[in-house]
Amino acid sequence: MADLVYKELSYKTVGILFKVYNELGGGYQEKYYQRAVALEFKKLGVDFKEQVPVNLSYNGKNIGKYYLDFVIENKIVLEIKAIPRFYTRDIKQILAYLKRTGLTLGILASFSKGELKFKRILKGNK
C-alpha cells in the first residue's frame, strides 16, 4: 500500500474539521464553517491562505477568476461544502483546482445536518 500524500497534515486538517463539526453541528451556511476552520488553523499554528484567487484563462486570455476556500501549507486545497452528499461536479471542481494550482492533494469536506463527510482527492484521479 502506498503512503498517504501529506499524511500528518491531512490528519491534522481532518481533525480540525471534526472539531468544528462537533462544536457547531450541521445546518449552517458554508461561510460559518469556513470561519470556524480558519480560527482552528490559527489556534494550532497551521499555515494557510483563505479565499485564494485563481485566474482562469482561455487561449492566453483571462476569462475569469475563482476562489479556493483554503490552501494549507501550500500543499493541500481544502474545499468546504454544506451539502448532504458529494456530487460529481464537486469532485471535478477539486480536480480543476489541483490542475490550476499544481498541487497534488485536495480535501473536499461537507458539513451536513447529519454528519461531517470528507474525501481526499489526488490530482489525476477521476
N, C-alpha and C positions, 0 to 999 in steps of 0.2 A: 504494500500500500504506500502510495506516495505521501510525502509530508504535506501537511496543510500549508497553504500560502499565508504568510503572516499570522501564524498560529496564535502567538501570545497577544498580539494587537487585536486580532479577531475576537478572541475570548474576552478580552477586556471590553471591547465595544459591545458585544452581545450582553455581557454582564451589566453594562450601563443601561442598555435597552430594557432589560428585565427589571432593573432597579426603578427606572422611570415608570414602567408599566405597573409594577407592584404598588407604587406610590399613588399614581393617578388613576389607574384602571383604564377602561376603554370608553369610547364615546365622545371624545373631544376632537377638535379640528387638528390637522397636521401641525399647524404653526405652534400649538401649545406643547406638543411632544418635542418639536424641534428646539424650542426654547429650553425645555427641561433637560434634554440631552446635552445641549451646549453648556448648561450650568454644571452638569456632572463631568463633562470633559474638562472644564476649567478647574473644578474641585480636585480632580485626580491628576492634573498636570499633563493632560493629553494634548499634544499639538494638533490643532485643527483649524480649518477655514470653513466659514459658513457662506451659503449663497454665492458660490464661486461662479463668476460669469465665464461662459464659454461661447466664443463666436462660432457661428455656423456659416460656412462658405460653400459656394457652388461656382465651379469654373473660375476660381480665384476671386470671386466677388462675395463680400459679406452680405448674407441674406437674412441674418437674424442673430439672436443671442438667447441662450437659455441658461438656467442657473442650477448648479448642483447643490443639493441640500448641505452636504458636508464632504470635505476631503480631509481624511485623517492621516496625519503624519506624512503627507504627500505619497501615501501608499494605497489607501482604500477609499473608494467612493461609497458614501452611505446615503441612501435614499429612503426617506420616511414617508409612509402612507398611513391613511386611516380608513382602510377598506377591509371587508370581511375575507377576501381571498386575493391571491395574486392572479393577474391576468397576463396573457402572452405579451401584451403591449408594455407591461411593467418590466418584464424581463428584457424585452427589446430596448426599452429606454435605458436600462443599466448598461447593456452591451454597447449601445451608441455612446454613452458617457465614457466607457472604458476606451473605446476606439478613439474618441476625440481627445482624451487626456493622455493616452499612452499608458494608463495604469492597468494593472493586472486583475485586481480584485474589487468587486462591488458587493455590498451587503444591502439587500432590499428588506426593509422592516415594515411590518404593518401592525399598528395598534388598533385592533378591532374591539368591539364591545365584549366579545367572549374570550379573547386570548391575544397574546403577542405572537406573531409569526415572523420568522426571518428566513432568508435564503441567501446563501453565499453564491455569487456568480463570478465565474472566471472568464476572462477575455478569451474568446474563441469557442465558448460553449454555445450551444444552440438552444 
